[in-house]
């Protein structure tokens, strides 16, 4: 069953919370080629990839065709299927 936007956001927020919250992901930029620049989770059968911010790119989370930007105090949808 495909995810709707609300369910995708809920799962992304759970993954972000597991990593310490949006401030921790946005506020700790990684080198683009660092091994720890991404984290992957499987929550409720869905694969979620969280990419930490870099100097030239924002922190994002991807799940089933949805991409969410992670800012210091909010998470919002960039685009979806």
ABEGO torsion letter per residue (X at the ends): XBBBAAAAAAAAAAAAAAAGEAAAAAABBBBAABAAABBBBBBGGBBBBBBBBBAABBBBBBBGGBBBBBBAABBBBABBX
